[in-house]
Amino acid sequence: MMRNFKNIFVISIGMAVLAACSAIDIDKTRQMPSKGTAFQQALHKEYAELAFLEDDEGDSEDAIYFNNKSMMAAAGNKVDPQKTKERNLSGDGKWELEAARGALVAELGSGARDRMPEKAARAQAMFDCWIQEKEENDQPKDIARCRSAFDQAMKEIRQAPMASAAPGPLPGPYVVFFAFDSSKLDAKAMAVIKEAAAEGKAVNIARMVLNGHADRAGANAYNKRLSQARVDAVGNALVNAGLSRQMVLRSSLGEDFSVVPTADGKREPKNRRVDIKFSR
C-alpha cells in the first residue's frame, strides 16, 4: 500500500477532489474522451486497466492512484512515471528500479512518445505496475509479470529506428568500450567522446541518450553499479567537452540488453560499453 504522497500528487495537479472520493468508477474513466496526444491516449487506457486490476484485488488506494493518472492522461495533462522515492523500497530491488526508471526516462526523452506512443505508454504503465507490486512484495508472479511487460516494451522501443525531425541522417551512434571491471576512460574512449561531442554540436542536436552496459561476469547488482559508473564517466566527459548537462540523458542497463548474448559469468569485451545516440 502507498503512503500519503498520492494525495500530494493529486493536489499538485489540481485535482485534489479525486483523492477525496471513497469509491471510483473505473468504467467511467475508461469511457472518458482522450484529449491528448496518441501517447496520452494510450496512457489513459493503460492506467485505467491497472486501476481495474488493483480494485479487483481490493487495493482501493492504488486503484484510486492509477485511476487518477488515467484521468489526467485523458485530459491531456503530462503524466510521468513514478519516482522510486515515492515507494517504500529497499535493497537491490530499489537500485534496480532506479536504473529501470532512468532508462525509461531516457527513451521517453529521446522521442519514444512520438515514435512509438503505444509501446512508450505500455513501458511507463508497466514500470508503475512493477514498482507498486515490488513495494507490496507479496505477489512474486505479479512482480514478474509487470517487469516482463516493461522489459518487452523497452526492447521494442530500443529496436525501432529513431526518426529525425530534420532532413539528413544523424551522426553515430557512437560506442565507448571499457576494460574488464573498469569505468576508466582510456585514450580510445576519449577520442570517441570528443568526436561525438563535436558532431553533436555541429548538427545542433537536442539531446544525447547514453545507455551503459556491462558483461555477465560478476553479480547482476554489481554490474548495474558498474554500468552506471561507466555511463556517468562518459556523460561527464561530454559535458566537459561543451555539451549542456540537461541534454545528456543517462541510463544504466547492467547485464540487460547485451549486444552479444553470453552465459552467466562469461566475460565479453563488446558488452562492456556505453552507447551514445543522438536525437533532434
C-alpha positions in Angstrom: 0.0 0.0 0.0 1.1 3.6 -0.6 1.7 6.5 1.7 0.0 9.9 1.6 2.2 11.1 -1.2 -0.5 10.1 -3.6 -2.8 12.8 -2.3 0.1 15.2 -2.7 0.4 14.1 -6.4 -3.3 14.7 -6.9 -3.3 18.1 -5.2 -0.2 19.2 -7.2 -2.0 18.7 -10.5 -5.1 20.5 -9.4 -7.4 17.5 -8.8 -7.5 17.0 -5.1 -11.2 16.3 -5.3 -10.5 12.9 -6.9 -8.5 11.7 -3.9 -11.4 12.5 -1.6 -13.7 10.1 -3.3 -14.3 6.9 -1.3 -15.2 5.0 -4.4 -14.1 5.1 -8.0 -15.9 4.5 -11.3 -13.3 2.9 -13.5 -15.7 2.2 -16.3 -16.5 5.9 -16.4 -12.8 6.7 -16.6 -12.3 4.2 -19.4 -15.1 5.9 -21.4 -13.7 9.4 -21.0 -12.8 11.0 -24.3 -9.0 11.4 -24.6 -8.0 14.9 -25.5 -4.2 14.4 -25.5 -1.6 13.0 -27.9 -1.5 9.4 -29.0 0.8 8.7 -26.1 -1.5 10.3 -23.6 -4.5 8.3 -25.1 -2.6 5.1 -24.7 -1.6 6.0 -21.1 -5.3 6.7 -20.4 -6.1 3.1 -21.3 -3.0 1.5 -19.6 -3.6 3.2 -16.3 -7.3 2.5 -16.3 -6.5 -1.2 -16.7 -4.1 -1.0 -13.8 -6.8 0.7 -11.7 -9.3 -2.1 -12.6 -6.8 -4.8 -11.6 -6.0 -3.2 -8.3 -9.6 -2.5 -7.5 -10.4 -6.2 -8.3 -7.8 -7.2 -5.7 -9.3 -4.9 -3.1 -6.4 -2.5 -3.2 -8.5 0.7 -3.3 -5.6 3.1 -2.5 -3.6 2.0 -5.5 -6.7 1.7 -7.6 -7.5 5.4 -6.9 -3.9 6.4 -7.7 -3.9 4.6 -11.1 -7.4 5.9 -11.9 -6.3 9.5 -11.2 -3.3 9.1 -13.5 -5.6 7.6 -16.2 -8.0 10.6 -15.9 -5.1 13.1 -16.1 -3.7 11.5 -19.2 -7.2 11.5 -20.8 -7.4 15.2 -20.0 -4.2 15.8 -22.0 -2.0 16.5 -18.9 1.6 15.5 -18.5 1.9 12.3 -16.5 5.3 11.0 -15.6 6.5 7.5 -14.4 6.5 7.2 -10.7 9.7 8.1 -8.8 11.3 5.4 -6.7 11.4 7.7 -3.6 7.6 7.7 -3.6 7.6 3.9 -2.7 8.9 2.1 0.3 11.7 0.1 -1.4 14.9 -1.4 -0.1 17.9 -3.5 -1.1 18.8 -4.3 -4.7 15.2 -4.0 -5.8 15.3 -0.2 -5.2 18.6 0.1 -7.1 17.3 -2.0 -10.0 14.1 0.1 -10.2 16.1 3.4 -10.2 18.1 2.1 -13.1 15.0 1.0 -15.0 13.3 4.4 -14.5 16.4 6.1 -15.7 16.4 4.0 -18.9 12.7 4.7 -19.4 13.0 8.4 -18.9 15.9 8.5 -21.3 13.8 6.7 -24.0 10.8 9.0 -23.4 13.1 12.0 -23.6 14.6 10.8 -26.9 11.2 10.8 -28.7 9.7 7.4 -27.9 6.4 9.1 -27.0 6.1 10.3 -30.6 7.8 7.4 -32.4 6.0 4.5 -30.6 3.3 6.0 -28.4 1.6 2.8 -27.5 4.8 1.0 -26.6 6.0 4.0 -24.7 2.8 4.2 -22.7 3.0 0.4 -22.1 6.5 0.8 -20.8 5.6 3.6 -18.4 2.5 1.9 -17.1 4.3 -1.4 -16.6 7.1 0.4 -14.7 4.5 1.9 -12.4 2.9 -1.6 -12.0 6.3 -3.1 -11.3 7.3 -0.5 -8.6 3.8 -0.8 -7.0 4.0 -4.6 -6.8 7.6 -4.5 -5.6 6.6 -2.3 -2.7 4.0 -4.7 -1.6 6.4 -7.6 -2.3 3.9 -10.4 -1.6 3.0 -11.5 -5.1 6.1 -12.7 -7.0 4.1 -13.6 -10.1 2.6 -10.1 -10.4 6.1 -8.6 -9.9 7.5 -10.8 -12.6 4.5 -10.1 -14.9 4.9 -6.3 -14.7 8.7 -6.4 -15.0 8.5 -8.8 -18.0 6.0 -6.5 -19.8 8.2 -3.4 -19.0 11.3 -5.2 -20.4 9.4 -6.3 -23.6 8.1 -2.8 -24.3 11.5 -1.3 -23.7 13.1 -3.8 -26.0 10.7 -3.0 -28.8 11.3 0.8 -28.3 15.1 0.3 -28.5 14.9 -1.8 -31.6 12.7 0.8 -33.5 14.6 3.3 -35.7 14.9 6.8 -34.3 13.2 9.2 -36.7 14.8 12.5 -37.4 12.7 15.7 -37.3 15.2 17.4 -39.7 16.4 16.3 -43.1 19.6 14.2 -43.3 20.8 11.3 -41.1 22.1 11.9 -37.6 25.7 11.1 -36.8 26.5 7.9 -34.9 25.7 6.0 -32.9 29.0 6.1 -31.1 30.3 3.3 -28.8 32.7 3.7 -25.9 34.3 0.5 -24.7 35.8 -0.3 -21.3 38.3 -2.7 -19.8 37.1 -5.5 -17.6 35.7 -4.3 -14.3 36.6 -0.7 -15.1 34.8 2.6 -15.7 38.1 4.4 -16.7 38.2 6.2 -20.0 41.3 5.4 -22.0 42.7 7.3 -24.9 40.4 5.5 -27.5 37.4 6.2 -25.4 38.2 9.9 -25.1 38.7 10.1 -28.9 35.2 8.6 -29.5 33.7 11.0 -26.9 35.4 14.1 -28.4 34.2 13.1 -31.9 30.6 12.5 -30.6 30.6 15.9 -28.9 31.9 17.7 -31.9 29.4 16.1 -34.2 26.6 16.8 -31.7 27.4 20.5 -31.7 27.8 20.6 -35.4 24.3 19.2 -36.2 22.7 21.1 -33.3 21.1 18.0 -31.7 18.6 18.3 -28.9 19.9 15.5 -26.8 22.3 12.6 -26.4 21.0 9.4 -25.0 23.6 7.3 -23.2 23.0 3.6 -22.3 25.6 1.9 -20.1 26.2 -1.8 -20.2 28.3 -4.5 -18.5 29.1 -8.1 -19.4 27.8 -11.0 -17.4 31.0 -11.6 -15.3 30.1 -10.9 -11.7 26.9 -10.3 -9.8 24.0 -8.6 -11.5 23.7 -5.9 -8.9 27.4 -5.1 -9.1 27.2 -4.9 -12.9 24.4 -2.4 -12.7 26.5 -0.2 -10.5 29.4 -0.6 -12.8 27.4 0.3 -15.9 26.1 3.4 -14.0 29.7 4.4 -13.3 30.6 3.9 -17.0 27.6 6.0 -18.2 28.5 8.7 -15.7 32.1 8.8 -16.9 31.0 9.3 -20.5 28.3 11.7 -19.6 30.6 13.9 -17.5 33.2 13.8 -20.3 30.6 15.0 -22.8 29.7 17.8 -20.5 33.3 18.8 -20.1 33.6 18.8 -23.9 31.0 21.6 -24.1 27.5 19.9 -24.1 24.9 21.0 -21.6 24.2 18.6 -18.7 20.5 18.8 -19.4 20.9 17.4 -23.0 22.9 14.4 -21.9 20.4 11.7 -20.8 21.8 8.7 -19.0 20.6 5.2 -18.2 22.3 2.2 -16.6 21.3 -1.2 -18.0 23.8 -3.5 -16.4 23.7 -7.0 -18.0 20.4 -6.4 -19.7 20.2 -5.9 -23.5 23.7 -7.2 -24.2 24.9 -6.9 -27.8 26.5 -10.3 -27.6 24.4 -12.9 -25.7 26.6 -15.0 -23.3 26.3 -17.4 -20.5 26.2 -16.0 -17.0 29.7 -15.3 -15.6 31.3 -15.0 -19.1 33.4 -12.0 -20.0 32.6 -10.3 -23.2 34.5 -7.1 -24.3 31.8 -6.0 -26.7 29.3 -5.9 -23.8 31.4 -3.5 -21.7 30.2 -0.4 -23.3 28.3 2.9 -23.4 26.2 3.6 -26.5 25.8 7.2 -27.5 22.7 8.0 -29.6 21.7 11.4 -31.0 18.2 12.8 -31.2 16.9 16.1 -32.6 
